[in-house]
Amino acid sequence: MEQSGRAAAARALRRLAKGRPNDAVKLAYLTEEQLEEIDRMDLTALVEFKRHGNGAVEVKLVDRAAILERLLELEREESGGVETLLRALSEESGGE
């Protein structure tokens, strides 16, 4: 994978790894009058959403462990290792 493509993939994976499930859970409670709020929600972590006829809601989120494994592989390929990955995740989250 070329350098810019690898960097773009790493950025996308880091964004997925840090995606918060809050809005995905809020989605389950929206009423029909609130549907326009979907456009303002961060659904990055959402993989699948099902609303069943009996009122049950099923929410599937990204597999963070698999994403972090792939990020680690990319970082190893670039020879930066774990320290580079952790530094990048920390910098993007404002040092949290």
Residue, then its C-alpha position, 0 to 999 in steps of 0.5 A: m500500500e502506498q504511503s498516502g493510502r496507508a496514512a488515510a487508512a490509518r486515519a479512518l481506522r483511528r476515527l472508527a476506533k474512537g467512535r462513541p456509541n452515544d448517538a447510535v443509542k439515541l437513535a433507538y429512542l428517536t420519535e418520528e418527529q425527531l427524525e431530522e436529528i439523524d443528519r446531525m448524529d455521529l453514527t461512525a461506530l454504528v454497523e447495524f441498526k434494526r427496529h423489530g415489530n415488537g419494539a425491540v431494537e438491535v444495535k451493532l457497533v464496530d469491533r474496536a479490538a479488530i480495528l486496533e489490531r489492524l492499526l497495530e499492523l499498519e504501524r508495525e509495517e511503518s516501523g513505528g510500533v505501538e508507541t506511534l499508535l498510542r501517541a497518534l490516538s492520544e493526540e487526536s483525542g486531545g491527550e485523553 
